[in-house]
Amino acid sequence: MQSTLATTMSCSQKQFLVNGIHKTGDVVLGGLFEVHFFSVLPELSFTSEPQQPICHGFNVLGFRQFQTMAFAIDEINRNSNLLPNVTLGYSIFDNCLTVGIGFRAALSMASGQGDQFLLDNNCIGPPPVLGIVGDSSSTHCIAISAVLGLYRVPMVSYYATCSCLSDRQRFPSFFRTIPSDAFQVRAMLQILKRFCWTWVGLLISDNDYGLHAARSFQSDLAQSGGGCLAYLEVLPWSNDPAELRRIVNVMKKSTTRVSGFIYATYLNPQVVKQNVTGLQWIASEAWTAATGLQTPDLMPYLGGTLGIAIRRGEIPGLRDFLLRIRPDSDPYNNYNNNIVRQFWEYTFQCRFSSPPTGWLDTGGALCTGQEDLENVATTFLDMSDLRPEYNVYKAVYALAYALDDMLQCVPGRGPFRGHSCASLQKLQPWQLLYYLNRINFTTAFGDQVSFDENGDALPIYDVMNWRWLPDGSTTVQTVGVVKKSASTGEELTLDEDRIFWNFDSKQPPQSVCSESCPPGARIARRKGEPVCCFDCIPCSEGKFTYCVCPEDFWSSHKRDHCIPKTIEFLSYHEPLGICLTTASLLGTLICTIVLGVFIYHRSTPMVRANNSELSFLLLLSLKLCFLCSLLFIGHPRLWTCQLRHAAFGISFVLCVSCILVKTMVVLAVFKASKPGGGASLKWFGAVQQRGTVLVLTSIQAAICTAWLVSSSPAPHKNTQYHSDKIVYECVIGSTVGFAVLLGYIGFLAILSLLLAFLARNLPDNFNEAKLITFSMLIFCAVWVAFIPAYINSPGKYADAVEVFAILASSFGLLVALFGQKCYIILLRPERNTKKAVMGRGSTSKYNT
């Protein structure tokens, strides 16, 4: 049957036999694992005979990862809540730690080559393999995923960490359940930062894994500003004694006490031979897990190593599954069940009567296939440290959850063209890719699994410490965790009390190129050396450690510590502030007294003849002018900064508006006193007077509102005037707004002055115009002098100048307009008569 299909099917290819185990299913998942350490590839030929590599050096832990995938699929098939009515199958291959074998196995799965893949004559139905779990090596994944990505076949790695694989342009279908080197490097930097190690060396392996990690390490270290590299050495892939001796000599000559290690094994004999001690090692996850380095003879040199390791997990039921493995338990395992037989022979040191072609005869007793795994000492059944296996487990479940989400799609609401859904009969790998990007589930161990836009899972590492026990044995213990979450970002948690330090002090070492500069000194960079290496020279005046004091501080006289800067503002407690406050309150009191006098004598001719209603309003506005000056004194705050100029502007406009209206009324009354001029007074009745004051004041209120809304004044700490002082002041926000406010007051004042000046020669009974002229001359003179004085006064003195101008102009108006009247009312009551006020022989209508 198969031979017939092979001659008629257009999708069949020549076979390249790779060892693996297989199980049929509605949907098949592929897997690539390192079950052997070495391989011998067959010679390439164009014959039609199947070709098979020879692999040796059995990897028990790789085989456990291999079986973990089979267990996960078996567990999913027994779960009625996940993929109901769908049976998952698998094709899991041994890549023998060789790129070529892994690559050919992946192409075999993607194309359907091999006896285990049976397609119908039309090549329809599910693809041979819907997704692949693996590979374990970054180099392998780069090669394989670059090709599988062209066909959008999902590949979920459990061990490839190269940050280059996060490039979605090059690897659009690659995912992983292990953190990338980008996070691994940041995790190592977190440890360096925790112990203030700023001067470190870096040793890397000469492969994609090491070279990409080195680039990330250098880039992130520079961006963080947390340290410098004392040396960066690329370790040879083979045993090169001369090169290794040179690298060790560089390490011995360096002043750094901390060295990062990406991965290499050949260096260790040189470390022992040249007695390289006194170093604190920081290991990547590949080196942290290297049990071959955790030996008593290496502990004097490598003890105390801090490293990051893949997250340990728990997989309930895995041990029982492994115990059920038998060499002949799975009829779907092809090629004489090589992998399971190899495991059996390796574990029980026996041999089968007919070893497969190409495998060496192990000698010893014959294997029965019924040996008991529980009766033999093997790490295969040790469930205490499941790290890569846990990632394999998550990778299989990620594919399963993506497939489950895809099959639950409701027709007409799907994500594909025309809102269609994928179907099991016409399933395509690229359709699974869409759902794989969106999976989000939590494992039984409590870890969340999801992928970001680059296909990377939420990263998490355990922090490990190599402990050298008193009896000479070693143990690797978990002392912390470093992880990244969407809510808290990257976070390092360490139990420092549990860390073993391989130093006499039993304390973490210090590793800096140059000690921090003492108080009163600053850093001077050394030309041609890293920024962490510097000399210390004395600071200039006003500076402190690293020649920088905080913004609100200044150096002491001896420049040995920072002291708070003196704070300066126009205070109520200083003599200047007390004088201005007293003057303001005195002016307010005088206004209140004058207002009381005018109210008490409101029926007398002097008060009535001077337009009592406008006089009352004018006194009230002067009182507000005196009070608004208090807003310029005291610690500037947002509300005082906003209110001071608004209150000042509106109060003075109200005051000047009253004076302007009084001047206009005086002119109107004089004109009305002439024959035929009585009609002019109808335009200056009480209602018109109030309306004019209200309109003029409302314009200023609108100007202030626009100013506050567009660019409000605000408090500001000014350090430009004095380097050792902080001057608190209110910045006006908008110079235009302030200018318009002052300009409007000036316009009304000049208009009042001109009208009063025109009325200065009126008869004596209209001498109110002379008083207004004199008062406005005082007002204008004060504010003309204010502008240059204000501009040239620094800090609090600018506020003092403005307060002085407010008080001076207010007192000038008060005395000029009301001084003579109060003198007559209080001291010369005989002149407070209608005849005296109206003047001899006159008949005036000037009253209210």
Secondary structure in CASP SS format (residue, H / E / C, confidence):
PFRMAT SS
TARGET T0000
AUTHOR 0000-0000-0000
METHOD secondary structure of the structure
MODEL  1
M C 1.00
Q H 1.00
S H 1.00
T H 1.00
L H 1.00
A H 1.00
T H 1.00
T H 1.00
M C 1.00
S C 1.00
C C 1.00
S C 1.00
Q C 1.00
K C 1.00
Q C 1.00
F E 1.00
L C 1.00
V C 1.00
N C 1.00
G E 1.00
I E 1.00
H E 1.00
K E 1.00
T C 1.00
G C 1.00
D C 1.00
V E 1.00
V E 1.00
L E 1.00
G E 1.00
G E 1.00
L E 1.00
F E 1.00
E C 1.00
V C 1.00
H E 1.00
F E 1.00
F E 1.00
S E 1.00
V E 1.00
L C 1.00
P C 1.00
E C 1.00
L C 1.00
S C 1.00
F C 1.00
T C 1.00
S C 1.00
E C 1.00
P C 1.00
Q E 1.00
Q C 1.00
P C 1.00
I E 1.00
C E 1.00
H E 1.00
G E 1.00
F E 1.00
N C 1.00
V H 1.00
L H 1.00
G H 1.00
F H 1.00
R H 1.00
Q H 1.00
F H 1.00
Q H 1.00
T H 1.00
M H 1.00
A H 1.00
F H 1.00
A H 1.00
I H 1.00
D H 1.00
E H 1.00
I H 1.00
N H 1.00
R C 1.00
N C 1.00
S C 1.00
N C 1.00
L C 1.00
L C 1.00
P C 1.00
N C 1.00
V C 1.00
T C 1.00
L E 1.00
G E 1.00
Y E 1.00
S E 1.00
I E 1.00
F E 1.00
D E 1.00
N C 1.00
C C 1.00
L C 1.00
T C 1.00
V H 1.00
G H 1.00
I H 1.00
G H 1.00
F H 1.00
R H 1.00
A H 1.00
A H 1.00
L H 1.00
S H 1.00
M H 1.00
A H 1.00
S H 1.00
G C 1.00
Q C 1.00
G C 1.00
D C 1.00
Q C 1.00
F C 1.00
L C 1.00
L C 1.00
D C 1.00
N C 1.00
N C 1.00
C C 1.00
I C 1.00
G C 1.00
P C 1.00
P C 1.00
P C 1.00
V C 1.00
L C 1.00
G E 1.00
I E 1.00
V E 1.00
G C 1.00
D C 1.00
S C 1.00
S C 1.00
S H 1.00
T H 1.00
H H 1.00
C H 1.00
I H 1.00
A H 1.00
I H 1.00
S H 1.00
A H 1.00
V H 1.00
L H 1.00
G H 1.00
L H 1.00
Y H 1.00
R C 1.00
V C 1.00
P C 1.00
M E 1.00
V E 1.00
S E 1.00
Y C 1.00
Y C 1.00
A C 1.00
T C 1.00
C C 1.00
S H 1.00
C H 1.00
L H 1.00
S H 1.00
D C 1.00
R C 1.00
Q C 1.00
R C 1.00
F C 1.00
P C 1.00
S C 1.00
F E 1.00
F E 1.00
R E 1.00
T C 1.00
I C 1.00
P C 1.00
S C 1.00
D H 1.00
A H 1.00
F H 1.00
Q H 1.00
V H 1.00
R H 1.00
A H 1.00
M H 1.00
L H 1.00
Q H 1.00
I H 1.00
L H 1.00
K H 1.00
R H 1.00
F C 1.00
C C 1.00
W C 1.00
T C 1.00
W E 1.00
V E 1.00
G E 1.00
L E 1.00
L E 1.00
I E 1.00
S E 1.00
D C 1.00
N C 1.00
D H 1.00
Y H 1.00
G H 1.00
L H 1.00
H H 1.00
A H 1.00
A H 1.00
R H 1.00
S H 1.00
F H 1.00
Q H 1.00
S H 1.00
D H 1.00
L H 1.00
A H 1.00
Q H 1.00
S H 1.00
G C 1.00
G C 1.00
G C 1.00
C E 1.00
L E 1.00
A E 1.00
Y E 1.00
L E 1.00
E E 1.00
V E 1.00
L E 1.00
P C 1.00
W C 1.00
S C 1.00
N C 1.00
D C 1.00
P H 1.00
A H 1.00
E H 1.00
L H 1.00
R H 1.00
R H 1.00
I H 1.00
V H 1.00
N H 1.00
V H 1.00
M H 1.00
K H 1.00
K H 1.00
S C 1.00
T C 1.00
T C 1.00
R C 1.00
V E 1.00
S E 1.00
G E 1.00
F E 1.00
I C 1.00
Y C 1.00
A C 1.00
T C 1.00
Y C 1.00
L H 1.00
N H 1.00
P H 1.00
Q H 1.00
V H 1.00
V H 1.00
K H 1.00
Q C 1.00
N C 1.00
V C 1.00
T C 1.00
G C 1.00
L C 1.00
Q E 1.00
W E 1.00
I E 1.00
A E 1.00
S C 1.00
E H 1.00
A H 1.00
W H 1.00
T H 1.00
A C 1.00
A C 1.00
T H 1.00
G H 1.00
L H 1.00
Q C 1.00
T C 1.00
P C 1.00
D C 1.00
L C 1.00
M H 1.00
P H 1.00
Y H 1.00
L H 1.00
G C 1.00
G C 1.00
T C 1.00
L E 1.00
G E 1.00
I E 1.00
A E 1.00
I E 1.00
R C 1.00
R C 1.00
G E 1.00
E C 1.00
I C 1.00
P C 1.00
G C 1.00
L H 1.00
R H 1.00
D H 1.00
F H 1.00
L H 1.00
L H 1.00
R C 1.00
I C 1.00
R C 1.00
P C 1.00
D C 1.00
S C 1.00
D C 1.00
P C 1.00
Y C 1.00
N C 1.00
N C 1.00
Y H 1.00
N H 1.00
N H 1.00
N H 1.00
I H 1.00
V H 1.00
R H 1.00
Q H 1.00
F H 1.00
W H 1.00
E H 1.00
Y H 1.00
T H 1.00
F H 1.00
Q C 1.00
C E 1.00
R E 1.00
F C 1.00
S C 1.00
S C 1.00
P C 1.00
P C 1.00
T C 1.00
G C 1.00
W C 1.00
L C 1.00
D C 1.00
T C 1.00
G C 1.00
G C 1.00
A E 1.00
L E 1.00
C C 1.00
T C 1.00
G C 1.00
Q C 1.00
E C 1.00
D C 1.00
L H 1.00
E H 1.00
N H 1.00
V C 1.00
A C 1.00
T C 1.00
T H 1.00
F H 1.00
L H 1.00
D C 1.00
M C 1.00
S C 1.00
D C 1.00
L E 1.00
R C 1.00
P H 1.00
E H 1.00
Y H 1.00
N H 1.00
V H 1.00
Y H 1.00
K H 1.00
A H 1.00
V H 1.00
Y H 1.00
A H 1.00
L H 1.00
A H 1.00
Y H 1.00
A H 1.00
L H 1.00
D H 1.00
D H 1.00
M H 1.00
L H 1.00
Q C 1.00
C C 1.00
V C 1.00
P C 1.00
G C 1.00
R C 1.00
G C 1.00
P C 1.00
F E 1.00
R H 1.00
G H 1.00
H H 1.00
S E 1.00
C C 1.00
A C 1.00
S C 1.00
L H 1.00
Q H 1.00
K H 1.00
L C 1.00
Q C 1.00
P H 1.00
W H 1.00
Q H 1.00
L H 1.00
L H 1.00
Y H 1.00
Y H 1.00
L H 1.00
N C 1.00
R C 1.00
I C 1.00
N E 1.00
F E 1.00
T E 1.00
T C 1.00
A C 1.00
F C 1.00
G C 1.00
D C 1.00
Q E 1.00
V E 1.00
S E 1.00
F E 1.00
D C 1.00
E C 1.00
N C 1.00
G C 1.00
D E 1.00
A E 1.00
L C 1.00
P C 1.00
I E 1.00
Y E 1.00
D E 1.00
V E 1.00
M E 1.00
N E 1.00
W E 1.00
R E 1.00
W E 1.00
L C 1.00
P C 1.00
D C 1.00
G C 1.00
S C 1.00
T E 1.00
T E 1.00
V E 1.00
Q E 1.00
T E 1.00
V E 1.00
G E 1.00
V E 1.00
V E 1.00
K E 1.00
K E 1.00
S E 1.00
A C 1.00
S C 1.00
T C 1.00
G E 1.00
E E 1.00
E E 1.00
L E 1.00
T E 1.00
L E 1.00
D C 1.00
E H 1.00
D H 1.00
R H 1.00
I C 1.00
F C 1.00
W C 1.00
N C 1.00
F C 1.00
D C 1.00
S C 1.00
K C 1.00
Q C 1.00
P C 1.00
P C 1.00
Q C 1.00
S C 1.00
V C 1.00
C C 1.00
S C 1.00
E C 1.00
S C 1.00
C C 1.00
P C 1.00
P C 1.00
G C 1.00
A E 1.00
R E 1.00
I E 1.00
A E 1.00
R E 1.00
R C 1.00
K C 1.00
G C 1.00
E C 1.00
P C 1.00
V C 1.00
C C 1.00
C C 1.00
F E 1.00
D E 1.00
C E 1.00
I E 1.00
P E 1.00
C C 1.00
S C 1.00
E C 1.00
G C 1.00
K C 1.00
F C 1.00
T H 1.00
Y H 1.00
C H 1.00
V C 1.00
C C 1.00
P C 1.00
E C 1.00
D C 1.00
F E 1.00
W E 1.00
S E 1.00
S C 1.00
H C 1.00
K C 1.00
R C 1.00
D C 1.00
H C 1.00
C E 1.00
I E 1.00
P E 1.00
K C 1.00
T E 1.00
I E 1.00
E E 1.00
F C 1.00
L C 1.00
S C 1.00
Y C 1.00
H C 1.00
E C 1.00
P H 1.00
L H 1.00
G H 1.00
I H 1.00
C H 1.00
L H 1.00
T H 1.00
T H 1.00
A H 1.00
S H 1.00
L H 1.00
L H 1.00
G H 1.00
T H 1.00
L H 1.00
I H 1.00
C H 1.00
T H 1.00
I H 1.00
V H 1.00
L H 1.00
G H 1.00
V H 1.00
F H 1.00
I H 1.00
Y H 1.00
H C 1.00
R C 1.00
S C 1.00
T C 1.00
P H 1.00
M H 1.00
V H 1.00
R H 1.00
A H 1.00
N C 1.00
N C 1.00
S H 1.00
E H 1.00
L H 1.00
S H 1.00
F H 1.00
L H 1.00
L H 1.00
L H 1.00
L H 1.00
S H 1.00
L H 1.00
K H 1.00
L H 1.00
C H 1.00
F H 1.00
L H 1.00
C H 1.00
S H 1.00
L H 1.00
L H 1.00
F H 1.00
I C 1.00
G C 1.00
H C 1.00
P C 1.00
R C 1.00
L H 1.00
W H 1.00
T H 1.00
C H 1.00
Q H 1.00
L H 1.00
R H 1.00
H H 1.00
A H 1.00
A H 1.00
F H 1.00
G H 1.00
I H 1.00
S H 1.00
F H 1.00
V H 1.00
L H 1.00
C H 1.00
V H 1.00
S H 1.00
C H 1.00
I H 1.00
L H 1.00
V H 1.00
K H 1.00
T H 1.00
M H 1.00
V H 1.00
V H 1.00
L H 1.00
A H 1.00
V H 1.00
F H 1.00
K H 1.00
A H 1.00
S C 1.00
K C 1.00
P C 1.00
G C 1.00
G C 1.00
G H 1.00
A H 1.00
S H 1.00
L H 1.00
K H 1.00
W H 1.00
F H 1.00
G C 1.00
A H 1.00
V H 1.00
Q H 1.00
Q H 1.00
R H 1.00
G H 1.00
T H 1.00
V H 1.00
L H 1.00
V H 1.00
L H 1.00
T H 1.00
S H 1.00
I H 1.00
Q H 1.00
A H 1.00
A H 1.00
I H 1.00
C H 1.00
T H 1.00
A H 1.00
W H 1.00
L H 1.00
V H 1.00
S H 1.00
S C 1.00
S C 1.00
P C 1.00
A E 1.00
P E 1.00
H E 1.00
K E 1.00
N E 1.00
T C 1.00
Q C 1.00
Y C 1.00
H C 1.00
S C 1.00
D C 1.00
K E 1.00
I E 1.00
V E 1.00
Y E 1.00
E E 1.00
C E 1.00
V E 1.00
I C 1.00
G C 1.00
S C 1.00
T H 1.00
V H 1.00
G H 1.00
F H 1.00
A H 1.00
V H 1.00
L H 1.00
L H 1.00
G H 1.00
Y H 1.00
I H 1.00
G H 1.00
F H 1.00
L H 1.00
A H 1.00
I H 1.00
L H 1.00
S H 1.00
L H 1.00
L H 1.00
L H 1.00
A H 1.00
F H 1.00
L H 1.00
A C 1.00
R C 1.00
N C 1.00
L C 1.00
P C 1.00
D H 1.00
N H 1.00
F H 1.00
N C 1.00
E H 1.00
A H 1.00
K H 1.00
L H 1.00
I H 1.00
T H 1.00
F H 1.00
S H 1.00
M H 1.00
L H 1.00
I H 1.00
F H 1.00
C H 1.00
A H 1.00
V H 1.00
W H 1.00
V H 1.00
A H 1.00
F H 1.00
I H 1.00
P H 1.00
A H 1.00
Y H 1.00
I H 1.00
N C 1.00
S C 1.00
P C 1.00
G C 1.00
K H 1.00
Y H 1.00
A H 1.00
D H 1.00
A H 1.00
V H 1.00
E H 1.00
V H 1.00
F H 1.00
A H 1.00
I H 1.00
L H 1.00
A H 1.00
S H 1.00
S H 1.00
F H 1.00
G H 1.00
L H 1.00
L H 1.00
V H 1.00
A H 1.00
L H 1.00
F H 1.00
G H 1.00
Q H 1.00
K H 1.00
C H 1.00
Y H 1.00
I H 1.00
I H 1.00
L H 1.00
L H 1.00
R C 1.00
P H 1.00
E H 1.00
R H 1.00
N C 1.00
T C 1.00
K H 1.00
K H 1.00
A H 1.00
V H 1.00
M H 1.00
G C 1.00
R C 1.00
G C 1.00
S C 1.00
T C 1.00
S C 1.00
K C 1.00
Y C 1.00
N C 1.00
T C 1.00
END
